Amino acid sequence: MLTDQELVQKIQDQDCNDSYLELRNRHLSLCTNMLKPYWGLLVKMGYSESDILHERDLAIHRAAKRFDFKNGAKVNTWIGGNVRWWCLNILKRYQKEIVKHADITENSHLQSKERFNSDQDLSSFIDKTLSELKDPKIKLVFKDRFIYNKNLKEISSKHGISASKANKMSELGRKHIKKRIQESESNSLSL
């Protein structure tokens, strides 16, 4: 039976799937325990159970690939810490997303009062702006997220994508709209 260090070495040197599966199975309960405090929040954010378990497995794999034998840490400590780190980073990004969501909602409200004559003008501006993007699904995901106020879980189910992908797509739409608003503001100032 190989030690954790030997399994990690095989994963790093040979990308050995059998070693990864053995390491994963050994530390599965540890990693699941690390996820428990965050599970409810991750579900509220739109992650499905399978998304969370998949991300847990990816975190274990990344931890094994990045393990540094010189740092003196135990493999199980390193893996558990990486799973916890993943959870905390997701929550941090979610907090930022809430702030960004509030920001775009406020900006849209201001823009509709100052620049657009009606909500219909604002809606057509958003439609036109998001239609410039290559992926038409971004427009649908953005509208579901910011206009119809659906959560990531509902959006991911509706469009057949992961919650993480839905989050990225809505963020791409938000950034594109913000860019177009800034461009139109600078164009009106230069006139």
C-alpha positions in Angstrom: 0.0 0.0 0.0 1.4 3.4 -1.1 1.7 6.3 1.3 0.0 9.6 0.6 3.3 11.1 -0.4 3.9 8.3 -2.9 0.5 8.7 -4.4 1.0 12.5 -4.8 4.4 11.9 -6.4 2.8 9.6 -8.9 0.0 12.1 -9.6 2.6 14.9 -10.1 5.0 12.8 -12.2 2.7 10.6 -14.2 -0.7 12.1 -13.8 -1.8 8.7 -12.6 -5.5 8.4 -12.3 -5.5 5.3 -10.1 -3.3 7.2 -7.6 -5.7 10.1 -7.7 -8.7 7.9 -7.1 -6.9 6.2 -4.2 -5.9 9.5 -2.6 -9.4 10.9 -3.2 -11.1 7.9 -1.5 -8.7 8.1 1.5 -9.5 11.7 2.1 -13.2 11.8 1.0 -14.7 12.1 4.5 -12.2 14.8 5.5 -13.1 16.8 2.4 -16.8 16.3 2.8 -16.5 17.5 6.4 -14.7 20.6 5.2 -17.6 21.3 2.9 -20.4 20.8 5.4 -20.3 24.3 6.9 -20.5 25.9 3.5 -23.0 23.4 1.8 -26.2 25.4 2.5 -24.7 28.6 1.2 -23.3 26.9 -1.9 -26.8 25.5 -2.7 -28.4 28.9 -2.1 -25.9 30.4 -4.6 -27.2 27.9 -7.2 -24.7 25.1 -7.0 -26.3 21.7 -7.3 -25.1 18.7 -5.2 -23.3 17.3 -8.2 -21.6 20.6 -8.9 -20.3 20.8 -5.3 -19.0 17.2 -5.4 -17.4 17.8 -8.7 -15.6 20.9 -7.4 -14.6 19.0 -4.3 -12.9 16.3 -6.5 -11.2 19.0 -8.6 -9.9 20.7 -5.4 -8.5 17.4 -4.3 -6.8 16.9 -7.7 -5.4 20.5 -7.7 -4.1 20.0 -4.2 -2.3 16.9 -5.2 -0.8 18.5 -8.3 0.4 21.6 -6.3 1.6 19.8 -3.2 5.1 20.9 -2.2 7.1 18.3 -0.4 9.5 21.0 1.0 6.8 22.8 3.0 6.6 20.1 5.6 2.7 19.9 5.6 0.9 16.6 5.7 -0.9 15.6 2.5 -4.3 15.4 4.3 -3.8 18.9 5.8 -3.0 20.3 2.4 -6.0 18.7 0.7 -8.4 19.7 3.5 -7.1 23.3 3.3 -7.5 23.4 -0.4 -11.1 22.3 -0.3 -11.8 24.9 2.4 -9.9 27.5 0.3 -12.1 26.7 -2.7 -15.3 27.2 -0.6 -14.1 30.5 0.9 -13.1 31.8 -2.6 -16.5 31.0 -4.0 -18.2 32.8 -1.1 -15.9 35.8 -1.6 -16.8 36.0 -5.3 -20.4 35.7 -4.4 -20.2 38.6 -2.1 -18.6 40.7 -4.8 -21.3 39.5 -7.2 -24.0 40.8 -4.8 -22.2 44.2 -4.8 -21.8 44.2 -8.6 -25.5 43.3 -9.0 -26.5 46.2 -6.8 -24.2 48.4 -8.7 -25.6 47.5 -12.1 -29.1 47.8 -10.8 -28.4 51.2 -9.5 -26.6 52.3 -12.7 -29.5 50.9 -14.8 -32.0 52.9 -12.7 -30.0 56.1 -13.0 -29.5 55.5 -16.7 -33.1 54.9 -17.2 -34.0 58.3 -15.5 -31.2 60.3 -17.1 -30.5 58.8 -20.5 -33.5 56.7 -21.5 -37.0 58.0 -21.9 -38.7 54.8 -20.7 -38.1 51.4 -19.4 -38.7 50.2 -23.0 -35.7 52.3 -24.2 -33.5 50.8 -21.5 -34.7 47.3 -22.3 -33.9 47.8 -26.0 -30.5 49.2 -25.2 -29.7 46.1 -23.1 -31.1 43.8 -25.9 -29.0 45.6 -28.6 -25.9 45.7 -26.4 -26.0 42.0 -25.5 -26.8 41.0 -29.1 -23.3 42.3 -30.0 -21.8 39.3 -28.1 -21.0 36.1 -30.0 -22.9 33.8 -27.6 -26.6 34.5 -27.7 -27.1 32.6 -24.5 -25.3 35.3 -22.5 -28.2 37.6 -23.3 -30.7 35.1 -22.0 -28.7 34.3 -18.9 -28.2 38.0 -18.1 -31.9 38.8 -18.4 -32.8 35.8 -16.2 -30.3 36.9 -13.6 -30.6 40.7 -13.5 -34.0 41.4 -15.0 -36.2 38.4 -13.9 -34.1 38.0 -10.7 -33.8 34.2 -11.0 -31.1 32.4 -8.9 -28.2 30.6 -10.4 -29.8 27.2 -9.8 -32.9 28.1 -11.8 -30.8 29.6 -14.6 -28.5 26.6 -14.8 -31.4 24.2 -15.0 -33.2 26.3 -17.6 -30.2 26.6 -19.9 -28.5 23.3 -19.2 -25.3 24.8 -17.9 -23.5 24.8 -14.5 -24.2 27.5 -11.9 -20.6 28.6 -12.3 -21.0 29.0 -16.0 -24.3 30.9 -15.5 -22.5 33.2 -13.1 -19.7 33.8 -15.6 -22.1 34.4 -18.5 -24.1 37.0 -16.5 -20.9 38.7 -15.5 -19.8 38.9 -19.1 -23.1 40.5 -20.0 -22.9 43.0 -17.1 -19.3 44.0 -18.0 -20.3 44.5 -21.7 -23.2 46.7 -20.8 -21.1 48.7 -18.3 -18.5 49.2 -21.1 -21.1 50.4 -23.6 -22.6 52.8 -21.0 -19.1 54.2 -20.3 -18.4 54.6 -24.0 -21.7 56.4 -24.6 -21.0 58.7 -21.7 -17.5 59.6 -23.0 -19.0 60.1 -26.5 -21.6 62.5 -25.2 -19.0 64.4 -23.2 -16.8 64.8 -26.2 -19.6 66.3 -28.3 
